[in-house]
Amino acid sequence: MEQLKIWAHRGASAYAPENTMEAFKLAVKQQADGLDITIHRTKDGEIVVIHDDTIDRTSNGTGKVANYTLAELKEFNFNARFEQEYTRAEIPTFLEVLQFVKENNLALNIEENFIFSDNDLSDISLEAARLVAEHGLTKQVSFSSFDHGSMAQLKEAYPDIRTGLLFLEELHRGEAYAKTVNADALHVFFINIGHENINQMHEAGVKVHAWTVNDVPYIKSMLDAGVDVAITDCPDVCSDLRSLDKAARDGLDEEKFKAGYGKVKSYSFLESLYDKMAKNEGQEGQEL
């Protein structure tokens, strides 16, 4: 069994401003094998790395990414929630991140953010895939999405680029479903992962990527279950647990172990979902 790979979710986002070069550089220091990012397009057609389709949550500005040029976005400070630790952080371009990935020999997963975006993202992955191919990074880069049709289209256009299907729920015969769209991996919410379904996936040649796992007991569970990739806000915690053998992990004093790490400031999928629901409810109220 291959060693678990660690992908830093928006960089080392538990300790640095998410989706910034500061978070990506810290992830490398914390022994991450790759990065997990989201992209959006600016007013002048540039692709930038940011999770939300607005800059409200992560910067000192407001408004949609699509309403600003790249130069305008670079004027904002994207250090939200880490103002004390980082006085300044810029929004990175996709090309900046590709160069960083190449220089550091990292894996890169690009997630389509259809659920949390009101913008038309129908062709952004294909454009990003073209840039990936131009930079000779098809073997290091993968794409994932809850929109499985989009991943099928991308795979057809770029067969050498790996694709992953995002899921919340536990799947029956997920490996068979993955094959219907030629997906290379299933990106599964970590609470729905068990030894049995991982064995089925692996026997069919399908990778299992767990998202987003930060807590010590769950990271241990992912290691024991044999997942291929753990997507995490805390690459350091994952890396240190990965370095231990199973006996050492089983005998670990978890409270003492956790005390050795800095204060975690992560932004979860559920928080994203609740924020999106609240935003939609507010917009519906305005329309009445």
Salt bridges, closest charged atoms under 4 A:
GLU18 OE2 - ARG10 NH1 3.27
GLU18 OE2 - ARG57 NH2 2.82
ASP33 OD2 - ARG242 NH1 2.72
ASP52 OD1 - HIS51 ND1 2.68
ASP52 OD2 - ARG57 NE 2.90
ASP53 OD1 - LYS279 NZ 3.88
GLU85 OE2 - LYS265 NZ 3.11
GLU90 OE1 - LYS74 NZ 3.44
GLU96 OE1 - LYS74 NZ 3.05
ASP118 OD1 - LYS276 NZ 2.71
ASP118 OD2 - LYS279 NZ 3.36
ASP123 OD1 - ARG41 NH2 3.30
GLU127 OE1 - ARG41 NH2 2.79
GLU134 OE2 - ARG130 NH1 2.84
GLU175 OE2 - ARG173 NE 2.55
ASP184 OD2 - LYS155 NZ 2.68
ASP224 OD1 - ARG249 NH2 2.88
ASP228 OD2 - HIS202 NE2 2.68
ASP228 OD1 - LYS207 NZ 3.95
ASP233 OD1 - HIS9 ND1 2.70
ASP250 OD2 - LYS246 NZ 2.88
GLU254 OE2 - LYS220 NZ 2.91
GLU255 OE2 - LYS258 NZ 3.32
